[in-house]
Amino acid sequence: MYSWYLVRRTAMVNNNDTVTDCFVLGEREDLLRVLATLDVHPGLTEECLLQVYREGRAASSVDLLATVDADAADDDFEPRFPDLDGVTIPALDGPVLPPGHPVLVDGEPLHYGCTTFYL
């Protein structure tokens, strides 16, 4: 079984429609790149979690929405990013998920990279 990182962000996009972005990553550097550009706006984001899977099982999670200062920006729609100070991102153990290999998360097949669901 493989180990990987999953970032799942669900946000309102218009008229109460939502979009869920799921990032499946096997490298810490890729994860940090995604987190550096991930807009986690407290007024629009319903959920944003970082989950660590080890050998195919959820091992730990971090609520990234809780790391965002809701009062830090002057503009209500200015992008806000997770503050990783004080957040420990665990290393992956064992073989990491190779690019292109699918995984099942909550019964949904996801591939390495970003998968987006619109509801």
JOLINQUI-V660391 format. One record per residue. RES is the residue in one small letter. PHI is phi in radians with two decimals (999 if undefined). Layout:
# JOLINQUI-V660391
RES,PHI
RES,PHI
This chain:
# JOLINQUI-V660391
m,999
y,-1.78
s,-2.04
w,-2.83
y,-1.80
l,-2.24
v,-1.95
r,-2.15
r,-2.13
t,-2.02
a,-2.43
m,-1.37
v,-1.96
n,-3.02
n,0.73
n,1.19
d,-1.37
t,-2.18
v,-2.25
t,-2.07
d,-1.78
c,-2.07
f,-1.87
v,-1.86
l,-2.40
g,-1.96
e,-2.16
r,-1.03
e,-1.10
d,-1.12
l,-1.06
l,-1.11
r,-1.13
v,-1.13
l,-1.15
a,-1.22
t,-2.09
l,-1.48
d,-1.33
v,-2.09
h,-1.49
p,-1.01
g,-1.39
l,-2.05
t,-1.53
e,-1.49
e,-2.73
c,-2.61
l,-2.15
l,-1.87
q,-2.08
v,-1.90
y,-1.88
r,-2.10
e,0.89
g,1.44
r,-2.14
a,-1.09
a,-1.87
s,-2.79
s,-2.58
v,-2.28
d,-1.43
l,-1.27
l,-1.10
a,-1.21
t,-1.54
v,-1.65
d,-1.38
a,-1.14
d,-1.79
a,-1.33
a,-1.88
d,-1.37
d,-1.66
d,-1.07
f,-1.92
e,-1.17
p,-1.07
r,-2.28
f,-2.10
p,-1.03
d,-1.66
l,-1.54
d,-1.08
g,1.48
v,-1.73
t,-1.64
i,-1.73
p,-1.13
a,-1.30
l,-1.48
d,-1.81
g,1.26
p,-1.20
v,-1.57
l,-1.06
p,-1.36
p,-0.95
g,1.60
h,-1.47
p,-1.37
v,-2.33
l,-1.76
v,-2.22
d,0.92
g,1.39
e,-1.82
p,-1.33
l,-2.17
h,-1.93
y,-0.92
g,1.87
c,-1.92
t,-2.11
t,-2.08
f,-2.06
y,-1.88
l,-2.20
